[in-house]
Amino acid sequence: MNWMQLRSAAPRRPRRLALLGVAAAAAMLLGACSSPPATPVGNVGGGNGAGGSATVRLNPASGPVSLTPTWSTTTACATGYQGSAVFRIIQPNGSTFSISSATNTVTTPFSGTLLDPIGLIQSVAGVPNGGSAELVVICFSGDSLTGNPNREMDIFITFSGDGRMYTTSATAPA
């Protein structure tokens, strides 16, 4: 009978600490992937940097929301902000979240693939069917999205009323 051991009634702290560690890591990850509406990101005057025309594009520029398009820029990030960049969507409440991985080579035109299909991005961003959102490239002075941010390039995406299609435009919808 000595082979059976009874469990202690004391709480198991290692499990609780591991759970708290996981919760803290999740909170940090969510904080790193979004920015609050009250935090302007460089060049808050509407993206596009100094060029005034859309220098970021989705390929294809329109189609069903089930697609996961690629994106590309026609210019490099501005001098002083050539450490890294990320592509984000501005939600209706003004906050942003990343829709691409970070890119560390931004001294020449650069590109990437969206992390998810357009329809999932629309859903997570809370953009209603028939609505529009701004997609922005934010360049950073340091590698891996560190240092000072500068919002440089943008494009607008509009979703059809039935939520099945998207189109992009260099100008904001009316």
Residue pairs with C-beta under 8 A, 6 or more apart in sequence:
33 97
33 98
34 95
34 96
34 97
35 41
35 95
35 96
36 95
37 93
37 94
37 95
41 96
41 136
41 138
41 149
41 150
41 151
42 81
42 138
42 139
42 148
42 149
42 150
42 151
42 152
43 49
43 150
43 151
43 152
44 151
46 154
47 134
47 136
47 137
47 151
47 152
47 153
47 154
48 54
48 55
48 152
48 153
48 154
49 55
49 75
49 78
49 150
49 152
49 153
50 78
51 75
51 153
53 170
54 153
54 154
54 155
54 170
55 73
55 74
55 75
55 137
55 152
55 153
56 71
56 72
56 73
56 74
56 87
56 135
56 137
56 153
56 154
56 155
57 71
57 72
57 73
57 74
57 155
57 168
58 69
58 70
58 71
58 135
58 155
58 157
58 168
59 69
59 70
59 71
59 72
60 67
60 69
61 167
61 168
62 165
62 166
62 167
62 168
63 69
63 165
63 166
64 164
64 165
64 166
65 117
65 118
65 119
65 122
65 159
65 163
65 164
65 165
65 166
66 117
66 118
66 119
67 117
67 118
68 113
68 114
68 116
68 117
68 118
69 113
69 114
69 118
70 111
70 112
70 113
70 114
71 87
71 100
71 111
71 112
71 113
71 114
71 135
72 109
72 110
72 111
72 112
73 109
73 110
73 111
73 137
73 153
74 109
75 109
75 153
76 82
76 106
76 107
76 108
76 109
76 110
77 85
77 106
77 107
77 137
77 139
77 150
77 152
78 139
78 150
78 152
80 141
80 148
80 150
81 106
81 139
81 140
81 141
81 148
81 149
81 150
81 152
82 106
82 107
82 139
82 141
83 104
83 106
83 139
83 140
83 141
83 142
83 143
83 144
83 146
83 147
84 102
84 103
84 104
84 106
84 139
84 140
84 142
84 143
84 144
84 145
84 146
85 102
85 103
85 106
85 110
85 137
85 138
85 139
85 140
85 152
86 98
86 100
86 101
86 102
86 103
86 137
86 138
86 140
86 145
87 98
87 99
87 100
87 112
87 114
87 135
87 136
87 137
88 96
88 97
88 98
88 99
88 135
88 136
88 137
88 138
89 96
89 97
89 99
89 121
89 125
89 127
89 133
89 134
89 135
89 136
89 157
90 96
90 133
90 134
90 135
90 136
91 97
91 125
91 126
91 127
91 133
92 125
92 126
92 127
92 131
92 133
93 126
96 136
96 138
97 124
97 125
98 115
99 114
99 115
99 116
99 121
99 135
100 112
100 113
100 114
100 115
101 112
101 115
102 144
102 145
103 110
103 112
104 143
104 144
106 139
114 121
115 121
116 124
118 157
118 166
119 163
122 133
122 159
122 163
122 166
125 133
127 133
127 159
128 159
129 159
129 160
129 161
129 162
129 163
130 159
130 160
130 161
131 158
131 159
132 156
132 157
132 158
132 159
132 172
132 173
133 156
133 157
134 154
134 155
134 156
134 157
134 172
135 154
135 155
135 156
135 157
135 168
136 151
136 153
136 154
137 151
137 152
137 153
137 154
138 149
138 150
138 151
138 152
139 149
139 150
139 152
140 146
140 147
140 148
140 149
140 150
141 147
141 148
141 150
142 148
155 168
155 169
155 170
156 168
156 169
156 170
156 171
156 172
156 173
157 166
157 167
157 168
158 166
158 167
158 168
158 169
158 173
159 165
159 166
160 166
160 167
